[in-house]
Amino acid sequence: MALPTAQNFCRRSVRNLLTLAVQHVNSAPPALAVIDGSLCQLTREGMRAAGHAPLATAVIEFRHGSLRTYVREHPYGLLPGIPNLYCLDGAFRLQWMAEWPEPANPCTAIVGEEGDTLVALAASGAVVRLDAHTGRLRGIEQPMADAV
């Protein structure tokens, strides 16, 4: 006696619904752009769908992370002690501000994620490593002085 196949148990309309659900899953990160100093999420047509106004000055760089976006603002004009690097969730809510080692030596570039560590560069050339989930400082690698 042959065993019944799966198609005997699924009505055609149920199979079509399952197929349609799978077709609409999109794992690509949303399209983001900096427009007039603000971080904006764009629709497929290129229109603003959502936005994040800068905390103090102007957004000059962003990088997609795992379920988050890292943002770097222009450092000049920030209040003393406020870092120019922070993290937003998918709804543009502030998750953390970086525990930056030296306020006078701001972040100049977001390098990217290495596992659960965010790597960034300071104005001095130092490599700064932060916890990607909390923004806490994990380490600093000073640049080597040029040999004379």
Rosetta blueprint (number, residue, H / E / L):
1 M L
2 A L
3 L L
4 P L
5 T L
6 A H
7 Q H
8 N H
9 F L
10 C L
11 R L
12 R H
13 S H
14 V H
15 R H
16 N H
17 L H
18 L H
19 T H
20 L H
21 A H
22 V H
23 Q H
24 H L
25 V L
26 N L
27 S L
28 A L
29 P L
30 P L
31 A L
32 L E
33 A E
34 V E
35 I E
36 D L
37 G L
38 S E
39 L E
40 C E
41 Q E
42 L E
43 T L
44 R L
45 E L
46 G L
47 M L
48 R E
49 A E
50 A E
51 G E
52 H E
53 A L
54 P L
55 L L
56 A L
57 T L
58 A L
59 V E
60 I E
61 E E
62 F E
63 R E
64 H E
65 G E
66 S L
67 L L
68 R E
69 T E
70 Y E
71 V E
72 R E
73 E E
74 H L
75 P L
76 Y L
77 G L
78 L L
79 L L
80 P L
81 G L
82 I L
83 P L
84 N L
85 L E
86 Y E
87 C E
88 L E
89 D L
90 G L
91 A L
92 F L
93 R L
94 L E
95 Q E
96 W E
97 M E
98 A L
99 E L
100 W L
101 P L
102 E L
103 P L
104 A L
105 N L
106 P L
107 C E
108 T E
109 A E
110 I E
111 V E
112 G E
113 E E
114 E E
115 G L
116 D L
117 T E
118 L E
119 V E
120 A E
121 L E
122 A E
123 A L
124 S L
125 G L
126 A L
127 V E
128 V E
129 R E
130 L E
131 D E
132 A L
133 H L
134 T L
135 G L
136 R L
137 L E
138 R E
139 G E
140 I E
141 E E
142 Q L
143 P L
144 M L
145 A L
146 D L
147 A L
148 V L
